[in-house]
């Protein structure tokens, strides 16, 4: 990070070491395989403009 100002580097380090950010990273790592599977499924649902209902319903399924 030699091309960034010290304030930017300090801010990134602070965020990077935050316990809540670490928990979020751990969650992503722990659920990576299923997240990729779900994203692949969602991307295959056709959703032309004005016809997004099927995809929206699937997103709701994953959100609940």
N, C-alpha and C positions, 0 to 999 in steps of 0.2 A: 504493500500500500504506500509505496514511496512517493506516488504522484498525488496523494491526497493531503489536504490540510490536516494538521494535528487534531483539530477539533472534530473533523469527520472520523478520523481513525479512532479517537477516544469514544465517540458516540457509538460506532459500530462495535467496539469492544464491550461497551456497557450493555448493549442490547444482546450481543452474542453470549454473554455470561449470565444473563438474567435467568433465574430459575424457571419462570413461566415460559420463556422462549425455549429453554432446554426441554421442558416437558412437551411443548408443541413439536419440537424436532423428534423427540422420542416417540410421540404418537405417530408421526408421519412414518418413521422408520418401522415401527411395529405393525403398521397397517398398509405398507407400501404395496404388497402383492394384491390385496383385495381392492385397493383404490385403483390400481392400474386396470384390473379386471373390470371394475365398474365403469371406469372411463371409456374403455374399449366398447362396452355394451352401449353406453349412452351415445357415443359418436356414430354408431351404426343405425340409430333411429333417425329416419328421415324427418326433417322439420323445415320444409320450405316456409317462407314468410306467410304468416296468417294460418299456418297449419301445424303449430307447435304443441298441440294438446297431448299427443302420445309421449313426446319427450318430457314435457312438463310433469305429466303424471308419474313418469319414472323417476324424475328428480325428487318429487315429493315422497315417493316410496323410500328413496335413500335418505332423505332428510328426517324421516320419522323413526 
